[in-house]
Amino acid sequence: MTVAFADLPAPRPLTPAERAVLATLVAHAGRAELTAQLATARVTAVCDCGCASVRLATTGPALPRAAVKAMSEHGRDDHVAVGAAAGRVDAVLHVVGGRLHELELFAGEGVKVVPPPPAKLAGFHTG
């Protein structure tokens, strides 16, 4: 599957539903740097496939490479994913270069989804 994002003409605020899911995943990561970034997170692009995935931009302190590596099950210091599921919807936060980069919300290619209620997220994992 190829994911194609459409850049927005200007960054927009997170919707309340996007912010709630993102906050839940950030809380699971347990890193103050990501919590600080969440306060300034903006959506810069949306996925073209019909899923609810969004690309993010943020300011705030970056998560140190050593912390990213410690969280990564693959030992990578440039990327870590924090995920959970709510029924058929998977929610994955991608942290790239120590920054909130993408909130991936999907239930299969081309399936339109909305951000799930955070209380329904389960099976948290970091990798």
C-alpha positions, -999 to +999 in steps of 0.1 A: +000+000+000+013+034-009+003+063+014+000+096-003-005+128+018-020+160+005-004+190+020-028+216+035-025+252+023-019+261+059-014+241+091-046+235+110-053+227+147-060+191+156-097+182+159-108+174+194-110+137+184-075+137+168-061+154+199-078+129+223-063+099+204-029+115+201-029+125+238-037+089+248-008+075+227+016+102+240+006+094+276+013+058+269+048+067+257+054+085+290+079+111+277+077+147+289+092+159+255+063+143+236+038+158+260+053+192+255+052+188+217+015+178+219+007+213+231+018+228+198+009+200+174-007+211+141-019+191+111+001+199+079-012+171+056-040+146+053-039+111+038-055+107+004-067+071+008-098+079+029-083+069+063-080+096+090-042+097+091-026+131+094+009+144+092+020+166+121+043+195+128+052+207+163+077+226+183+090+219+218+119+198+229+128+168+207+129+134+222+166+125+225+179+099+200+189+076+230+154+077+243+140+069+208+164+040+206+154+027+240+117+027+231+123+011+197+120-027+195+143-025+165+170-005+181+164+025+158+172+059+171+154+078+143+119+063+145+095+047+171+059+039+168+033+039+197+001+021+188-032+007+200-064-005+184-101+002+189-121-026+172-110-026+136-093+008+138-056+009+144-041+041+159-003+046+155+017+076+165+050+078+145+078+097+162+105+106+137+137+124+146+124+128+181+092+147+170+055+138+166+054+132+129+022+113+120-010+100+136-020+070+115-057+060+119-068+032+096-089+001+092-077-011+058-068+005+025-095+029+014-117+023+044-130+056+058-125+059+095-129+085+122-106+088+153-119+063+179-128+073+214-096+070+235-114+049+261-118+022+235-081+020+226-065-012+239-034-034+232-009-006+235+025-013+221+057+006+214+081-005+187 
